[in-house]
Structures are given as structure tokens and as C-alpha cells.
Amino acid sequence: MGRYPTTRLVWVAVLWLGASCNPQPAETHQSAQPQVKAAPQTPIAVQKAELGKPTWDPAWDEIIERALPPEMLSTEMAREVKPFCPRFGGMSEVDRRAYWAYFFQALAGVEAGLIPTEDVRHTQAEVAIKDPVTKRLARSEGLLQLAYMDADRYGCDFDWERDKLLAEKDPARTILQPKNNLTCGMKILEKQLIEKGKPLVSRSSYWSTLQPGTASYRAFRKQMTNVPDTCRAVPLNRAKAKTGNGPTQSLNAGSTSTGMK
């Protein structure tokens, strides 16, 4: 082999070694966080704030809006939410997220009075069942009145082995922590709407609050009177301009606990 080809081989080797010793920094891709916005207050939240009582924490809006599955933001959801949000299909994604934050606030208002540590033991025969996780009579707990058995059924972050060592209403219990409780509720609703293909308001819903014809559903409808303005067929400010009056809203929300469906 001649002198020059050997030289070229040496330079190739040097360049290869240099590239190996000084690798180019890999590009880092951070998943973009979705844009969020605060939802309006439900009538019960307004009432509790006026009375100086603990009410809905706007930080819970963000928990909900960031955890929403893409399917619940799809335009295909427009038909399901039409009774409460007629313009859902034409809204921006950020406004759709705000709608769902308001929805779960209304659900928590009826289920638990917006109290994160609310819990109820059911005595009615149809719902007084044994929780296979706790081996005790099931209780409905937290903002959305859920149960420990939901951890197995829906993949929720509830830890009974840890929680059983804490007091019944200790906010440190995993089932009472708003993030765990709200994200579990979203998984339950996602299964109802997406996996099972059932309507939002259904007689087989987990919550009687979403079962038509029940007293708690009527209370829920009252809490849905202050949805984000972008939801309305006629925006509230335009309706006020026409009539000179705002809509009358009932502030009476019942607190029902029905998580054993």
C-alpha cells in the first residue's frame, strides 16, 4: 500500500476518535404543559365564600385540567356535554379544559359540599356493601365520594395499608387528598364515556348525581348554571344586555354521597 492511502486512514481514525470523545449533546424534548385557566365558581362555592367557609380551591382546577385525557377534549364530546356546554365543539382546548374543571367542581359541590375530608358510611341495603380492600363496610370519601376498592377497579392512587393507620378525616390520607380523589374521578368518568361508550348522564353512572331523575341530579343541574361563558349558546354578558338582568341562581346544593354504584 502506498504512503498516501495510509495517511488518509490515519486521519480517518483520528477524526473518528475525536467524535467519540466529544459527542454532540443530545437534543432534549420537554413535553409541553397544557395551557390552563381558572373556571368560574359554582353557586355553592360562591355561597361558601360569602359565608367565610372553606370553598373550592382554584388550584384544583389546574389538577383537573392538566390530567384530562385527550378523548375528553375531543370534539366528539360535544354531544355528551351539550345540555351544559352547547358550544363545546367550537371552543378552544383551553376553554374545554376549563369546562371540565367547572364540571368536577359542580360534582364535588353536590357530592361532598366541596369538603375534601367529607366521608359517609352508607346504610341503604343497595349500597351498604363490603369494600374488598378494607374488608369493612364501604365508605364514600373525599371531594368525589370514592371508595378504596376504586383503586383496583380504576387504577386510583389510594393506599389503604397506609391510610388505615391515620385518623378517619386526616387530610393526609391518600383517598382524601384532592389530587388523588379528583384524578380518580376523571378515570371513572373516562371509563364511562370512552371505554363503555355511555352518556354523561346515565342511569348506570357511578354517581347518582349523574343519574337522571334523582334528587342529586336536580341539585347538580343547579350547580351547572354558572358554566364558563364560552360554553353558552348566548354568552351571559349578551343575555344581560338584552334583559338588563342576570339569571337567578339557586344556592341550595344538596350533599349526597353515592360512590357505591
PAZAPA-4460 file (N, C-alpha, C; in steps of 0.05 Angstrom, whole numbers, plus 32768, in hexadecimal, padded with zeros to 4 digits):
% residues 261
    n_x    n_y    n_z   ca_x   ca_y   ca_z    c_x    c_y    c_z   seq   type   mol
   8011   7FE8   8000   8000   8000   8000   8012   8019   8000     1      M     A
   800B   802D   7FF1   801B   8045   7FEE   801A   8057   8007     2      G     A
   802B   806A   8008   802E   807C   801F   8014   808C   8024     3      R     A
   8008   8097   800F   7FF1   80AA   8013   7FD8   809C   801C     4      Y     A
   7FD1   8084   8012   7FB9   8077   801C   7FBB   8071   803A     5      P     A
   7FD4   806A   8043   7FD8   8065   8060   7FD2   807E   8070     6      T     A
   7FDC   8095   8066   7FD8   80AE   8074   7FBA   80B5   8076     7      T     A
   7FAB   80AF   8060   7F8F   80B5   8061   7F81   80A4   8076     8      R     A
   7F89   808A   8078   7F7D   8079   808C   7F82   8082   80A8     9      L     A
   7F9B   808D   80AD   7FA2   8097   80C8   7F90   80AF   80CE    10      V     A
   7F8C   80C1   80BB   7F7A   80D9   80C0   7F5D   80D0   80C6    11      W     A
   7F54   80BD   80B7   7F38   80B3   80BC   7F35   80A8   80D9    12      V     A
   7F4A   8099   80E1   7F4A   808E   80FC   7F4A   80A4   8111    13      A     A
   7F5A   80B9   810D   7F5C   80CF   8120   7F42   80DD   8122    14      V     A
   7F35   80E3   810A   7F1C   80F1   810A   7F06   80E0   8118    15      L     A
   7F07   80C6   8114   7EF3   80B5   8121   7EF6   80B5   813F    16      W     A
   7F0F   80B4   8149   7F15   80B4   8165   7F0C   80CF   8171    17      L     A
   7F11   80E5   8163   7F09   80FF   816D   7EEB   8101   8170    18      G     A
   7EDD   80F6   815D   7EC0   80F8   815E   7EB5   80E7   8175    19      A     A
   7EC3   80D0   817B   7EBB   80BF   8191   7EBF   80CD   81AC    20      S     A
   7ED6   80DC   81AE   7EDC   80E9   81C7   7ECC   8102   81CC    21      C     A
   7EC2   810E   81B7   7EB3   8127   81B9   7E97   8124   81AC    22      N     A
   7E86   8113   81B7   7E6C   810F   81AA   7E5C   8129   81AB    23      P     A
   7E4B   812D   8196   7E3A   8144   8196   7E24   8141   81AB    24      Q     A
   7E1E   8156   81B9   7E09   8154   81CD   7DEE   814C   81C1    25      P     A
   7DE1   8138   81CE   7DC7   812F   81C3   7DB2   8144   81C8    26      A     A
   7DA0   8146   81B5   7D8A   815A   81B8   7D77   8150   81CD    27      E     A
   7D6F   8162   81DE   7D5C   815B   81F3   7D41   8166   81EB    28      T     A
   7D2D   8155   81EE   7D12   815D   81E7   7D01   815C   8201    29      H     A
   7CF7   8172   8209   7CE6   8172   8221   7CC9   8173   8217    30      Q     A
   7CB8   8162   8223   7C9C   8162   821B   7C90   817C   8223    31      S     A
   7C83   8189   8210   7C76   81A3   8216   7C5F   819F   8229    32      A     A
   7C5E   81B0   823D   7C48   81AF   8250   7C30   81BD   8243    33      Q     A
   7C18   81B2   8247   7C01   81BF   823B   7BFA   81DA   8248    34      P     A
   7BF0   81EC   8238   7BE8   8206   8243   7BCE   8202   8253    35      Q     A
   7BCD   820E   826A   7BB5   820B   827B   7BAB   8227   8283    36      V     A
   7B92   8227   828C   7B86   8240   8296   7B72   8239   82AC    37      K     A
   7B6E   824C   82BE   7B5C   8247   82D4   7B3F   8245   82CA    38      A     A
   7B30   8233   82D5   7B14   8230   82CF   7B04   8243   82E1    39      A     A
   7AEB   824A   82D9   7ADB   825B   82EA   7AD3   824B   8304    40      P     A
   7AC9   8259   8317   7AC0   824C   8330   7AA3   8242   832C    41      Q     A
   7A9E   822B   8337   7A83   8221   8337   7A72   8231   834C    42      T     A
   7A58   8230   834B   7A48   823E   835F   7A4F   8237   837B    43      P     A
   7A53   821D   8381   7A5A   8216   839C   7A75   8221   83A5    44      I     A
   7A88   8222   8392   7AA2   822D   8398   7AA0   824B   839F    45      A     A
   7A8F   8259   8390   7A8A   8276   8395   7A7E   8279   83B0    46      V     A
   7A6A   8269   83B6   7A5C   826B   83D0   7A6F   8266   83E7    47      Q     A
   7A80   8252   83E5   7A92   824B   83FB   7AA7   8261   83FE    48      K     A
   7AB0   826D   83E8   7AC3   8283   83EA   7AB7   829B   83F8    49      A     A
   7A9E   82A1   83F2   7A90   82B7   83FE   7A8C   82B3   841C    50      E     A
   7A89   829A   8424   7A85   8293   8440   7AA0   8290   844F    51      L     A
   7AB6   8293   8441   7AD0   828F   844D   7AD7   8273   8453    52      G     A
   7ACB   8260   8445   7AD1   8244   8449   7AE4   823A   8434    53      K     A
   7AF3   8224   843A   7B05   8219   8426   7AF6   8212   840D    54      P     A
   7B01   8218   83F6   7AF3   8214   83DD   7B06   8207   83C9    55      T     A
   7AFE   8207   83B0   7B0E   81FB   839B   7B29   8209   8398    56      W     A
   7B3F   81FA   8397   7B59   8205   8393   7B60   8206   8375    57      D     A
   7B65   821E   836A   7B6C   8220   834D   7B83   820E   8345    58      P     A
   7B94   8207   8358   7BAA   81F4   8351   7B9F   81D9   8347    59      A     A
   7B87   81D2   8350   7B7B   81B9   8348   7B73   81BA   832A    60      W     A
   7B6C   81D2   8320   7B67   81D5   8303   7B7F   81CB   82F3    61      D     A
   7B96   81D4   82FC   7BAF   81CD   82ED   7BB4   81AF   82EE    62      E     A
   7BAF   81A3   8305   7BB3   8186   8307   7BA2   8177   82F3    63      I     A
   7B88   8180   82F1   7B76   8173   82DE   7B7E   8179   82C1    64      I     A
   7B84   8192   82BB   7B89   8199   829F   7BA2   818D   8294    65      E     A
   7BB6   8188   82A5   7BCF   817C   829C   7BCD   815E   8299    66      R     A
   7BBA   8152   82A7   7BB7   8135   82A7   7BA3   812A   8294    67      A     A
   7B94   813C   8286   7B7F   8133   8274   7B8A   8122   825D    68      L     A
   7B7E   810B   8257   7B87   80FB   8240   7B7E   8109   8226    69      P     A
   7B8D   8105   8211   7B87   8112   81F7   7B6B   810D   81EE    70      P     A
   7B60   80F5   81F3   7B46   80EE   81E9   7B30   80FF   81F5    71      E     A
   7B34   8109   820D   7B20   811A   821A   7B21   8137   8210    72      M     A
   7B36   813D   8200   7B39   8157   81F4   7B31   8157   81D6    73      L     A
   7B2A   813F   81CC   7B24   813C   81B0   7B09   8149   81A9    74      S     A
   7B06   8152   8190   7AEC   815D   8188   7AD6   8148   8189    75      T     A
   7ADE   812F   818B   7ACA   8119   818D   7ABB   811B   81A8    76      E     A
   7AC6   8129   81BB   7AB9   812C   81D5   7AA3   8141   81D4    77      M     A
   7AA1   8150   81BE   7A8E   8166   81BD   7A71   815D   81C1    78      A     A
   7A6B   8145   81B7   7A4F   813B   81BA   7A49   8134   81D7    79      R     A
   7A5D   8129   81E5   7A59   8121   8201   7A55   8139   8213    80      E     A
   7A63   814E   820E   7A62   8165   8221   7A4F   817B   8217    81      V     A
   7A42   8176   8201   7A31   818B   81F5   7A1C   8197   8209    82      K     A
   7A0F   8188   821A   79FC   8194   822D   7A08   81A9   823F    83      P     A
   7A22   81A7   8244   7A30   81BA   8256   7A42   81CD   8248    84      F     A
   7A4D   81C4   8231   7A60   81D4   8222   7A5B   81D2   8204    85      C     A
   7A47   81E0   81FA   7A3E   81DD   81DE   7A54   81E3   81C9    86      P     A
   7A68   81F4   81D1   7A7C   81FD   81BD   7A96   81EE   81C0    87      R     A
   7A96   81D7   81CF   7AAE   81C9   81D4   7ABE   81C2   81BB    88      F     A
   7AB0   81B9   81A6   7ABE   81B1   818D   7ACD   81C7   8180    89      G     A
   7AC5   81E0   8183   7AD3   81F6   8176   7AE5   8205   8188    90      G     A
   7AE9   81FC   81A1   7AFA   820A   81B4   7B17   8202   81B1    91      M     A
   7B29   8213   81BB   7B46   820C   81BB   7B4B   81F7   81CF    92      S     A
   7B62   81EA   81CD   7B69   81D5   81E0   7B6A   81DF   81FD    93      E     A
   7B75   81F7   8201   7B77   8202   821C   7B5B   8206   8228    94      V     A
   7B48   820F   8217   7B2D   8213   8221   7B1F   81F8   8227    95      D     A
   7B26   81E4   8217   7B1A   81C9   821D   7B25   81BF   8238    96      R     A
   7B3E   81C4   823D   7B4A   81BB   8256   7B3C   81CA   826D    97      R     A
   7B37   81E3   826A   7B29   81F3   827F   7B0D   81E9   8284    98      A     A
   7AFF   81E0   826E   7AE4   81D5   8271   7AE5   81BD   8284    99      Y     A
   7AF8   81AA   827E   7AF9   8192   828F   7B01   8198   82AC   100      W     A
   7B12   81AC   82AF   7B18   81B5   82CB   7AFF   81BE   82D9   101      A     A
   7AEE   81CD   82CB   7AD5   81D6   82D7   7AC3   81BF   82DC   102      Y     A
   7AC2   81AC   82CA   7AB1   8194   82CC   7AB7   8185   82E6   103      F     A
   7AD1   8180   82EA   7AD9   8170   8302   7AD5   8181   831C   104      F     A
   7AD7   819B   831A   7AD1   81AC   8331   7AB4   81A9   8338   105      Q     A
   7AA2   81AA   8324   7A86   81A6   8329   7A80   818B   8335   106      A     A
   7A8D   8176   832A   7A89   815B   8334   7A92   8159   8351   107      L     A
   7AA9   8165   8358   7AB3   8165   8373   7AA1   8175   8386   108      A     A
   7A94   818A   837B   7A82   819A   838B   7A6A   818A   8394   109      G     A
   7A5F   817A   8383   7A48   816A   838A   7A50   8152   839A   110      V     A
   7A66   8145   8392   7A6E   812D   83A0   7A79   8132   83BC   111      E     A
   7A89   8146   83C0   7A97   814A   83D9   7A96   8166   83E4   112      A     A
   7A86   8178   83D8   7A85   8193   83E2   7AA0   81A1   83DF   113      G     A
   7AB0   8198   83CC   7ACB   81A3   83C8   7ADE   819E   83DF   114      L     A
   7AD8   818B   83F0   7AE9   8185   8408   7AFA   816D   8402   115      I     A
   7B14   8170   8400   7B26   8159   83F8   7B26   8142   840C   116      P     A
   7B1F   8147   8425   7B20   8131   8439   7B04   8125   843F   117      T     A
   7AF1   812D   842F   7AD6   8122   8433   7AD5   8104   842E   118      E     A
   7AC8   80F5   8440   7AC5   80D9   843C   7AAA   80CF   8448   119      D     A
   7A9F   80BB   843B   7A85   80B1   8442   7A85   8093   8442   120      V     A
   7A79   8087   8456   7A75   806A   8456   7A58   8065   844F   121      R     A
   7A53   8055   843A   7A38   8051   8430   7A2A   803C   8441   122      H     A
   7A10   8040   8445   7A00   802D   8454   79EB   8020   8442   123      T     A
   79E5   802D   842A   79D2   8021   8418   79DC   8006   840F   124      Q     A
   79CA   7FF3   840E   79D1   7FD7   8407   79DF   7FD5   83EC   125      A     A
   79D6   7FE5   83D8   79E0   7FE3   83BD   79FD   7FED   83BA   126      E     A
   7A06   7FFE   83CD   7A21   8008   83CB   7A32   8002   83E4   127      V     A
   7A25   7FF6   83F8   7A34   7FEF   8410   7A42   7FD4   840B   128      A     A
   7A59   7FD5   83FE   7A68   7FBE   83F6   7A83   7FBD   8403   129      I     A
   7A90   7FA6   8403   7AAA   7FA4   840F   7ABF   7FAB   83FB   130      K     A
   7AD2   7FBC   8403   7AE8   7FC4   83F1   7AFD   7FAE   83F2   131      D     A
   7B02   7FA1   83DC   7B15   7F8A   83DC   7B32   7F92   83E3   132      P     A
   7B38   7FAC   83E1   7B53   7FB5   83E8   7B55   7FB9   8406   133      V     A
   7B42   7FC7   8412   7B43   7FCD   842F   7B38   7FB6   8440   134      T     A
   7B28   7FA5   8433   7B1A   7F8F   8441   7B06   7F9A   8455   135      K     A
   7AFD   7FB3   8451   7AEA   7FC0   8462   7AD2   7FCA   8451   136      R     A
   7ABD   7FD3   845E   7AA7   7FDF   8450   7AB1   7FF7   8441   137      L     A
   7AAB   7FF8   8427   7AB6   800C   8416   7AAD   8028   841E   138      A     A
   7AC0   803B   841B   7ABA   8057   841F   7ABF   8067   8406   139      R     A
   7AB0   807D   8403   7AB6   8090   83ED   7AC6   80A7   83F8   140      S     A
   7ADC   80AD   83EB   7AEF   80C0   83F8   7AFA   80D4   83E4   141      E     A
   7B00   80EC   83EF   7B0D   8101   83E0   7AFB   8111   83CF   142      G     A
   7B06   8123   83BF   7AF7   8136   83AE   7AE3   8128   839C   143      L     A
   7AEA   8111   8391   7AD8   8104   837E   7ACC   80EB   838A   144      L     A
   7ACF   80E7   83A5   7AC3   80D1   83B3   7AC9   80B6   83A6   145      Q     A
   7AE2   80AE   83A9   7AEC   8096   839D   7AF3   8081   83B2   146      L     A
   7AFA   8069   83AA   7B00   8054   83BD   7B1B   8047   83B7   147      A     A
   7B26   8039   83CB   7B40   802C   83C7   7B40   8017   83B2   148      Y     A
   7B29   800A   83AE   7B28   7FF6   8399   7B2B   8002   837D   149      M     A
   7B28   801C   837B   7B2C   8029   8361   7B49   8028   8358   150      D     A
   7B5B   8024   836C   7B78   8022   8365   7B7C   800B   8352   151      A     A
   7B6E   7FF4   8358   7B71   7FDD   8347   7B61   7FDF   832E   152      D     A
   7B49   7FEA   8330   7B37   7FEB   8319   7B3F   7FFF   8304   153      R     A
   7B4B   8015   830D   7B51   802B   82FA   7B6E   8034   82FA   154      Y     A
   7B7F   8027   830A   7B9B   802E   830B   7BA0   8049   8319   155      G     A
   7B92   804D   832F   7B95   8066   833E   7BAB   8064   8353   156      C     A
   7BB6   807B   835B   7BCD   807C   836D   7BC4   807D   838A   157      D     A
   7BB6   8068   8393   7BAD   8066   83AF   7BBD   8050   83BC   158      F     A
   7BC7   8055   83D4   7BD8   8041   83E2   7BCB   803B   83FD   159      D     A
   7BBB   8027   83FF   7BAD   8020   8417   7BC0   8017   842D   160      W     A
   7BD5   8009   8427   7BE8   8000   843B   7BF5   8017   844A   161      E     A
   7BF9   802D   843C   7C04   8045   8448   7BEE   8055   8456   162      R     A
   7BD7   8057   8449   7BC2   8068   8454   7BB5   805C   846D   163      D     A
   7BB4   8042   8470   7BA7   8036   8487   7BB5   803D   84A2   164      K     A
   7BCD   8047   84A0   7BDC   8050   84B8   7BD5   806C   84C0   165      L     A
   7BC6   807B   84AF   7BC0   8097   84B3   7BA3   809A   84BC   166      L     A
   7B9D   80B1   84C8   7B82   80B7   84D1   7B6F   80B8   84B9   167      A     A
   7B56   80B4   84BE   7B42   80B2   84A9   7B41   80CA   8496   168      E     A
   7B44   80E2   84A1   7B43   80FA   8491   7B5E   8108   848E   169      K     A
   7B73   80F9   8492   7B8E   8105   8490   7B92   810C   8472   170      D     A
   7B97   8125   846C   7B9B   812D   8450   7BB3   8121   8442   171      P     A
   7BC4   8114   8452   7BDC   8107   8447   7BD4   80EC   843B   172      A     A
   7BBD   80E2   8441   7BB5   80C8   8435   7BB3   80CB   8417   173      R     A
   7BBE   80B7   8409   7BC0   80B9   83EC   7BA5   80BC   83DE   174      T     A
   7B90   80B1   83E8   7B76   80B3   83DB   7B6A   80CE   83DF   175      I     A
   7B73   80DD   83F3   7B68   80F8   83F9   7B78   810E   83EC   176      L     A
   7B8F   8108   83E2   7BA0   811C   83D5   7B92   8124   83BA   177      Q     A
   7B8C   813E   83B7   7B7E   8147   839F   7B89   813D   8384   178      P     A
   7BA3   813D   8381   7BAF   8134   8368   7BA7   8117   8362   179      K     A
   7BAB   8105   8376   7BA5   80E9   8373   7B87   80E5   836E   180      N     A
   7B76   80F3   837D   7B5A   80EF   837B   7B4F   80F9   8360   181      N     A
   7B58   8110   8358   7B4E   811C   833F   7B58   810C   8326   182      L     A
   7B71   8104   8326   7B7B   80F5   830F   7B6E   80DA   830E   183      T     A
   7B67   80CE   8325   7B58   80B5   8325   7B3D   80B9   8318   184      C     A
   7B2F   80CF   8320   7B15   80D5   8314   7B17   80D8   82F6   185      G     A
   7B2C   80E4   82EC   7B2F   80E6   82CF   7B32   80CB   82C2   186      M     A
   7B41   80B9   82CF   7B44   809E   82C4   7B29   808F   82C3   187      K     A
   7B19   8093   82D8   7AFE   8087   82D8   7AED   8091   82C2   188      I     A
   7AED   80AC   82BE   7ADC   80B8   82A9   7AE7   80B0   828D   189      L     A
   7B01   80AF   828B   7B0D   80A8   8271   7B04   808B   8269   190      E     A
   7B04   8079   827D   7AFB   805E   8277   7ADE   805E   826E   191      K     A
   7ACD   806E   827C   7AB1   806F   8275   7AAD   807A   8258   192      Q     A
   7ABA   8090   8252   7AB6   809D   8238   7AC5   8090   8221   193      L     A
   7ADE   8089   8225   7AEF   8080   820F   7AEF   8061   820D   194      I     A
   7AF5   8053   8222   7AF8   8036   8220   7ADC   8029   821D   195      E     A
   7AC9   8032   822D   7AAE   8025   822C   7A9C   8033   8218   196      K     A
   7AA3   804B   8210   7A93   805A   81FC   7A77   8062   8207   197      G     A
   7A75   8067   8220   7A5C   806E   822C   7A59   808D   822E   198      K     A
   7A41   8097   822F   7A3D   80B4   8230   7A48   80C0   824A   199      P     A
   7A4C   80DA   824A   7A55   80E8   8262   7A41   80E5   8279   200      L     A
   7A28   80E9   8272   7A12   80E5   8285   7A05   80CA   827F   201      V     A
   7A09   80B8   8291   7A01   809C   828C   79F7   808F   82A6   202      S     A
   79E3   807E   82A3   79D8   8071   82BB   79EC   805D   82C7   203      R     A
   7A01   8057   82B8   7A15   8044   82C3   7A2F   8053   82CB   204      S     A
   7A2D   806D   82CD   7A45   807D   82D5   7A4E   8075   82F1   205      S     A
   7A68   8077   82F6   7A73   8072   8310   7A66   8083   8325   206      Y     A
   7A61   809C   831E   7A54   80AF   8331   7A36   80B2   832C   207      W     A
   7A26   80B1   8340   7A09   80B6   833C   7A05   80D3   8334   208      S     A
   7A19   80E4   833A   7A18   8100   8331   7A17   8103   8313   209      T     A
   7A20   80EF   8304   7A1F   80EF   82E7   7A0A   80DC   82DC   210      L     A
   79F8   80D4   82EE   79E2   80C2   82E5   79C8   80D3   82E3   211      Q     A
   79BD   80D4   82CB   79A5   80E5   82C8   798E   80DC   82D9   212      P     A
   797F   80F0   82E3   7967   80EA   82F3   796C   80E9   8310   213      G     A
   7985   80EB   8319   798B   80EA   8336   798C   8106   8341   214      T     A
   7988   8108   835B   7989   8122   8369   79A5   812E   8366   215      A     A
   79BA   811D   8368   79D5   8128   8366   79DB   8132   834A   216      S     A
   79CF   8125   8335   79D3   8130   831A   79C6   814B   8317   217      Y     A
   79AF   814F   8323   79A2   8169   8322   79B3   817E   8330   218      R     A
   79BF   8176   8346   79D2   8189   8354   79EA   818F   8342   219      A     A
   79F4   817A   8334   7A0B   817E   8323   7A04   8192   830C   220      F     A
   79ED   8190   8301   79E5   81A2   82EB   79E5   81BF   82F5   221      R     A
   79DE   81C3   830E   79DE   81DE   831A   79FB   81E8   831C   222      K     A
   7A0E   81D6   8322   7A2A   81DE   8324   7A36   81E3   8308   223      Q     A
   7A29   81DA   82F3   7A34   81DE   82D8   7A2A   81F7   82CB   224      M     A
   7A1F   820A   82DA   7A14   8222   82CF   7A28   8238   82CA   225      T     A
   7A41   8234   82D3   7A55   8249   82D0   7A6D   823F   82C1   226      N     A
   7A68   822E   82AD   7A7D   8223   829C   7A8D   823A   828F   227      V     A
   7AA6   8235   8285   7AB5   824A   8278   7AA4   8257   8261   228      P     A
   7AA7   8271   825E   7A97   8280   824B   7A9A   8275   822E   229      D     A
   7AB2   826A   8228   7AB7   8260   820D   7AA6   8248   8207   230      T     A
   7A9A   823B   821C   7A89   8224   8218   7A6D   822B   820E   231      C     A
   7A64   8243   8215   7A48   8249   8211   7A40   824E   81F4   232      R     A
   7A28   8245   81ED   7A1E   824B   81D3   7A1B   8269   81CF   233      A     A
   7A12   8277   81E4   7A12   8294   81E5   7A24   829C   81FC   234      V     A
   7A3B   82A9   81F7   7A4D   82B1   820C   7A3E   82C2   8221   235      P     A
   7A45   82BE   823A   7A37   82CA   8251   7A37   82E9   824F   236      L     A
   7A4D   82F5   8246   7A4E   8312   8244   7A3A   831D   822F   237      N     A
   7A36   830D   821A   7A23   8315   8205   7A06   8312   820F   238      R     A
   7A02   82FC   821F   79E7   82F7   822A   79E0   830D   823D   239      A     A
   79F3   8316   824E   79EE   832B   8261   79E8   8345   8252   240      K     A
   79F6   834A   823C   79F1   8363   822D   79D5   8363   8221   241      A     A
   79CB   834B   821A   79B0   834A   820E   799A   834E   8223   242      K     A
   799E   8341   823B   7989   8342   824F   798D   8357   8265   243      T     A
   79A6   835F   8268   79AC   8371   827E   79AF   8364   8298   244      G     A
   79AD   8349   8298   79AF   833A   82B1   79C0   8321   82AD   245      N     A
   79CD   8319   82C2   79DC   8300   82C1   79C9   82E9   82C8   246      G     A
   79D0   82D0   82C3   79BF   82BA   82C9   79BE   82B6   82E7   247      P     A
   79A8   82AC   82F1   79A5   82A6   830E   79B0   828B   8312   248      T     A
   79C2   8288   8326   79CE   826E   832B   79C7   8265   8347   249      Q     A
   79C1   824C   834A   79BC   8240   8364   79D6   8239   8371   250      S     A
   79D9   8240   838A   79F2   8239   8398   79EE   8221   83AA   251      L     A
   79D8   8213   83A7   79D3   81FC   83B9   79DD   81E3   83AB   252      N     A
   79F3   81D9   83B4   79FD   81BF   83A8   79FC   81AA   83BE   253      A     A
   79F1   8194   83B7   79F0   817E   83CA   7A0A   8170   83C9   254      G     A
   7A12   8163   83DF   7A2A   8154   83E1   7A23   8137   83E2   255      S     A
   7A28   8128   83CD   7A21   810C   83CD   7A3A   80FC   83C7   256      T     A
   7A3B   80E4   83D2   7A52   80D3   83D0   7A49   80B9   83C3   257      S     A
   7A52   80B4   83AA   7A46   809E   839C   7A5B   808F   838C   258      T     A
   7A73   808B   8397   7A88   8080   8388   7A88   8061   8385   259      G     A
   7A73   8054   838F   7A73   8037   838E   7A66   802B   8376   260      M     A
   7A63   803B   8360   7A55   8031   8348   7A67   801E   8338   261      K     A
***
